[in-house]
Amino acid sequence: MGRPRTRAFKNKHPEFAKKIQDLLTVHKMNQSELAKLIPCRPLSVSLWVSGERTPTLEWQRKRLCEIFNVTSDWLFHSEGPRPIVIPRQIMDSLEQLDSIKQSLTNFLSEWKNLAPKK
């Protein structure tokens, strides 16, 4: 019998892997959480983080960019300036503040319409 076959680890995409690792750290997210947000298999995310593979499906690439608020050119092609990455929790808070602002604007508008006119 021949030698047992082993799978050699190859970091084929080190720049992409480093970016994903950094984005996960900034967003205080683990690989399982990212897999749920995309959605995809945790093994896929693990292969991306290790640099063995990159996402091949366009919708996965698009979703990654949406989650991390980065451009596809920067994430996959190293083109363009490094984005200012705002953690997901802060983005969520900003969206909530926008919603509150809109609610207050609507309330004030309605209140002005109810106020007695002089």
Secondary structure, 3 states (H helix, E strand, C coil): CCCCCCCCCCCCCHHHHHHHHHHHHHCCCCHHHHHHHCCCCHHHHHHHHHCCCCCCCHHHHHHHHHHHCCCHHHHHHCCCCCCCCCCHHHHHHHHHHHHHHHHHHHHHHHHHHHCCCC
